[in-house]
Structure formats: C-alpha cells, structure tokens
C-alpha cells in the first residue's frame, strides 16, 4: 500500500479524493499497489463528508509521518504551497501539484530538489487542466527541438470572446454572463488581464526550451480593450480574435514570448477552439505541429491530471523522472524588438488620413466592414513593437490595435 496526502479540500482537492476513490480498483491495477489517502489537510471541517476520517489541520502531521510517500497539493497560491513543497521533498516525499503560480515561480528549483533526492516533482494539472500536455514534453516530444508553443490557455477569456463573436455582445455583458455561470470569478482580473495565461506559457516555454522563463519577463495584455466593433471587423475578414500565449524560437536561437489578443484565420489550428475549451499547439523541427485539446479547467478534469501524477510517482518511488528544466534563466527577446502585423482602427476615413497612414506605415491592407462607418481600418506589414508605437503616436484619431497572426 502506498500512502498519500492531499493538501486542500476545495474544488480540485475534493476532486482528487473523489477520483482516487471512484477509480480505486483500476488505479491499483495500473500502479501494481493500492493508493491510500491517509491524510487530507484543510483548515475547515466537513461534517458528514467521508473526508472526515482522514482530515487533519496541521501540515506537520503529514510531514512527520514516514509512511506518507506522496503529497498532492491543490491549495493554490505561492505560499504556503512553496514552503510545504520544499519541506515535503526535504523529508523524502514526492510532490505533485495543480498550482500554476507555484510551478511558474519555483518549478525549476523544486525539480532540482527532487532530482537531488531521487524523488519527483510533477505538475501536469498546472497547465490545461485535464489536457495531457506536460507529460508529452517529457516523453512523446523528446526527439524534437521545439521551435514554438502557442495556445489558448484560459477558458474564461475564450468563453467571453466566443460569446462576443457568436452573439455580437459587448465585453461587459459577456463578462457578467460568465460570472453568473461560474466561468469567471467575481474578481476576474487574473483571467481577463492575461495573468493566468502568462504563467501557463511561462511553464510551457520553460519545458520547451529547457531553461527558466520568468513570467514577469513576458509581455502580457488581456482582452479588456476588445470591443464588439473589433469583433465585427474580424468577422468581416473571416477571422476570429483569441487570447493566445505564444513562445517562439527564432532562427538565430533567440526566444520571444507574449500573451495578447490575436486575430487568427482558419489556417490556424486554434481557430475552431471555442467556449471554455483550451488548446495548445506545439511545433517541432521535424514533427511539424501537433495540438492538444480539451477542457482546461473544472473539478474532475483537473483532478484527473493530478491523479495521473500520483500514479506516475507511485510507479517511480525512489526513481527520479527526468524533466529538462534548468534553473538557469532564459533571457527573452526584448518586447520592443518583437515583430508582428497589426490591425489598426482610426476615426475618420478621408483621403488625408489614408495618405498619413501610407506615410507612416508604407503599404497597408485596408479592411472594410459594412457594419461600421466613420472609421478607417487597416493591417500593417510586419513591424517591430517599438516601430509601431512610434508610428501610431502621430495619430490622435487612433482607436485600437490588435496583432494579426
């Protein structure tokens, strides 16, 4: 019998407990031994819940029990999760987590600690919920040199943009709808400002390129400035707007990373990913592009991914699973030097405006939308972020811009 502990009995923690109990027999067959939840840590009490029998309120109870081989964390936040992870590894217990904040901030260090002690630190559920994407980086994709990772990494923002596109609603109305349905928090800042997706692309790019990518270094924009009129323009072009996290290695070896709304066409594998679904496209130098798709959040999908890590760690007791993610920091290309095409909206549509646009941006592609009047919209050629900001600063009639992928 292999004893484990679960930290946190909220949505994901209770899901882990449920999955382990519901699928106990099949899990035992796959592990070759029984998995026993000896402890669940939470500050609250749960009268009448089956968890009562194993509920504890003090982490030291778990830490000081030599019978506990694996600790699964589902509390969220950097602290006390980071302290608990360090102490668990120091005491000879493998650790797994669904906590993207913890992994993005301290993943490389905790992996190094686990390797040094012949233990494991796994985090499949930290990106994409129940979508198996972390493990393929360490298994199926190991022959590849990854050149790009690009994904819809946040279900809340994808739901909002999908609803705006399909029903022609404005951002504020759809956000309220998402909150009413439980897809968005009462304080949705982490989702709509892109912070959640930023931490996830930091994790994926660290795995893709083998070194620490600090999420603070990633240029990040959310969807709060996207309007129903922007959506109309995108639809007129046969395209959609998606919040995308992207990390890419150039031919010279430099890596750029960004989270921002992009206008994409049907030639992109992310074009058809709608509602609360997530998708991650990974491009290798010989494999070309593969995509991982599914529900990126939710109690049982996320819990299932954590249980997959528990099973993996149970099958590799005292045997470290190699994960390539060094603590050495990867210096990203400066945001000013990153290049893109830009969709731009200006108020007014007279000949002088068009002449000024040509003088500032050169030849551009004019975008027509029958539902919008009194504006001039266009798509630039590929230019740097810095050059775009310099050029657009001379236009007092500037309304908005969205990158075009």
Secondary structure as the mmCIF struct_conf table of DSSP 4:
data_model
#
loop_
_struct_conf.conf_type_id
_struct_conf.id
_struct_conf.beg_label_comp_id
_struct_conf.beg_label_asym_id
_struct_conf.beg_label_seq_id
_struct_conf.end_label_comp_id
_struct_conf.end_label_asym_id
_struct_conf.end_label_seq_id
STRN STRN1 UNK A 2 UNK A 7
BEND BEND1 UNK A 10 UNK A 10
HELX_RH_AL_P HELX_RH_AL_P1 UNK A 11 UNK A 22
TURN_TY1_P TURN_TY1_P1 UNK A 23 UNK A 23
HELX_RH_AL_P HELX_RH_AL_P2 UNK A 24 UNK A 31
TURN_TY1_P TURN_TY1_P2 UNK A 32 UNK A 32
BEND BEND2 UNK A 33 UNK A 33
STRN STRN2 UNK A 35 UNK A 41
BEND BEND3 UNK A 43 UNK A 44
TURN_TY1_P TURN_TY1_P3 UNK A 47 UNK A 48
BEND BEND4 UNK A 49 UNK A 49
HELX_RH_3T_P HELX_RH_3T_P1 UNK A 50 UNK A 54
STRN STRN3 UNK A 55 UNK A 56
BEND BEND5 UNK A 57 UNK A 57
HELX_RH_AL_P HELX_RH_AL_P3 UNK A 59 UNK A 63
TURN_TY1_P TURN_TY1_P4 UNK A 64 UNK A 64
TURN_TY1_P TURN_TY1_P5 UNK A 66 UNK A 67
STRN STRN4 UNK A 68 UNK A 73
BEND BEND6 UNK A 77 UNK A 78
TURN_TY1_P TURN_TY1_P6 UNK A 79 UNK A 80
HELX_RH_AL_P HELX_RH_AL_P4 UNK A 81 UNK A 90
TURN_TY1_P TURN_TY1_P7 UNK A 91 UNK A 92
STRN STRN5 UNK A 94 UNK A 97
HELX_RH_AL_P HELX_RH_AL_P5 UNK A 100 UNK A 116
TURN_TY1_P TURN_TY1_P8 UNK A 117 UNK A 118
STRN STRN6 UNK A 121 UNK A 122
HELX_RH_3T_P HELX_RH_3T_P2 UNK A 124 UNK A 126
TURN_TY1_P TURN_TY1_P9 UNK A 127 UNK A 130
BEND BEND7 UNK A 131 UNK A 131
HELX_RH_AL_P HELX_RH_AL_P6 UNK A 134 UNK A 138
TURN_TY1_P TURN_TY1_P10 UNK A 139 UNK A 143
BEND BEND8 UNK A 144 UNK A 144
STRN STRN7 UNK A 146 UNK A 152
HELX_RH_AL_P HELX_RH_AL_P7 UNK A 155 UNK A 167
HELX_RH_AL_P HELX_RH_AL_P8 UNK A 171 UNK A 180
TURN_TY1_P TURN_TY1_P11 UNK A 181 UNK A 182
BEND BEND9 UNK A 183 UNK A 184
BEND BEND10 UNK A 186 UNK A 187
HELX_RH_AL_P HELX_RH_AL_P9 UNK A 189 UNK A 192
TURN_TY1_P TURN_TY1_P12 UNK A 193 UNK A 193
BEND BEND11 UNK A 194 UNK A 194
HELX_RH_AL_P HELX_RH_AL_P10 UNK A 195 UNK A 209
BEND BEND12 UNK A 210 UNK A 210
STRN STRN8 UNK A 211 UNK A 212
HELX_RH_3T_P HELX_RH_3T_P3 UNK A 215 UNK A 217
BEND BEND13 UNK A 218 UNK A 218
STRN STRN9 UNK A 219 UNK A 220
BEND BEND14 UNK A 223 UNK A 223
TURN_TY1_P TURN_TY1_P13 UNK A 224 UNK A 225
HELX_RH_AL_P HELX_RH_AL_P11 UNK A 228 UNK A 236
TURN_TY1_P TURN_TY1_P14 UNK A 237 UNK A 238
STRN STRN10 UNK A 240 UNK A 249
TURN_TY1_P TURN_TY1_P15 UNK A 251 UNK A 252
BEND BEND15 UNK A 253 UNK A 253
STRN STRN11 UNK A 255 UNK A 264
TURN_TY1_P TURN_TY1_P16 UNK A 266 UNK A 267
BEND BEND16 UNK A 268 UNK A 268
TURN_TY1_P TURN_TY1_P17 UNK A 269 UNK A 272
TURN_TY1_P TURN_TY1_P18 UNK A 275 UNK A 276
STRN STRN12 UNK A 277 UNK A 284
TURN_TY1_P TURN_TY1_P19 UNK A 285 UNK A 287
STRN STRN13 UNK A 288 UNK A 295
HELX_RH_AL_P HELX_RH_AL_P12 UNK A 299 UNK A 315
TURN_TY1_P TURN_TY1_P20 UNK A 316 UNK A 318
HELX_LH_PP_P HELX_LH_PP_P1 UNK A 320 UNK A 322
STRN STRN14 UNK A 326 UNK A 329
HELX_LH_PP_P HELX_LH_PP_P2 UNK A 330 UNK A 334
HELX_RH_3T_P HELX_RH_3T_P4 UNK A 335 UNK A 337
STRN STRN15 UNK A 339 UNK A 347
HELX_RH_AL_P HELX_RH_AL_P13 UNK A 351 UNK A 361
BEND BEND17 UNK A 362 UNK A 363
STRN STRN16 UNK A 365 UNK A 367
TURN_TY1_P TURN_TY1_P21 UNK A 370 UNK A 371
BEND BEND18 UNK A 374 UNK A 374
STRN STRN17 UNK A 375 UNK A 379
BEND BEND19 UNK A 382 UNK A 382
STRN STRN18 UNK A 383 UNK A 384
HELX_RH_AL_P HELX_RH_AL_P14 UNK A 385 UNK A 392
TURN_TY1_P TURN_TY1_P22 UNK A 393 UNK A 394
TURN_TY1_P TURN_TY1_P23 UNK A 396 UNK A 397
STRN STRN19 UNK A 398 UNK A 404
#
